């Protein structure tokens, strides 16, 4: 189920777009910018770890 490397890559790209939104909110000094940016960085870390696990499992 989780052996497709396409899914974490899509998650990473979507979280990158969300992080750009959060950075825009921070630049404009709107509320929630830091929350969005921080949560998207955490999602990117999860996507990278997920991709590493998928690639490591497919090498076996």
C-alpha positions in Angstrom: 0.0 0.0 0.0 2.8 2.5 0.9 5.3 1.1 -1.5 4.6 3.7 -4.3 7.3 6.4 -4.3 4.9 8.7 -6.2 2.8 9.4 -3.1 5.5 11.0 -0.9 6.8 13.0 -3.8 3.3 14.5 -4.4 2.9 15.1 -0.6 6.3 17.0 -0.7 5.3 19.1 -3.6 1.9 20.0 -2.1 3.6 20.9 1.2 6.1 23.1 -0.6 3.2 25.0 -2.2 1.7 25.3 1.3 5.0 26.5 2.7 5.1 29.2 0.0 1.6 30.3 1.1 2.8 30.4 4.7 5.8 32.5 3.8 3.5 34.9 1.9 1.4 35.2 5.0 4.5 36.0 7.1 5.7 38.6 4.6 2.3 40.3 4.6 2.1 40.1 8.4 -1.2 38.2 8.4 -2.1 35.9 11.2 -1.3 32.2 10.8 1.8 32.5 8.7 4.2 31.0 11.2 1.7 28.1 11.9 1.3 27.3 8.3 5.1 27.5 7.6 5.9 25.3 10.6 3.4 22.7 9.8 4.4 22.5 6.2 8.0 22.0 7.2 6.9 19.1 9.4 4.9 17.6 6.5 8.0 17.9 4.3 10.1 16.0 6.9 7.5 13.3 7.0 7.4 13.0 3.2 11.2 12.8 3.0 11.3 10.1 5.7 8.5 8.2 4.0 10.3 8.4 0.6 13.5 7.1 2.2 11.6 4.1 3.7 9.9 3.4 0.3 13.2 3.5 -1.6 15.0 1.4 1.0 12.3 -1.3 0.9 12.3 -1.5 -2.9 16.1 -2.1 -2.9 15.7 -5.4 -1.2 
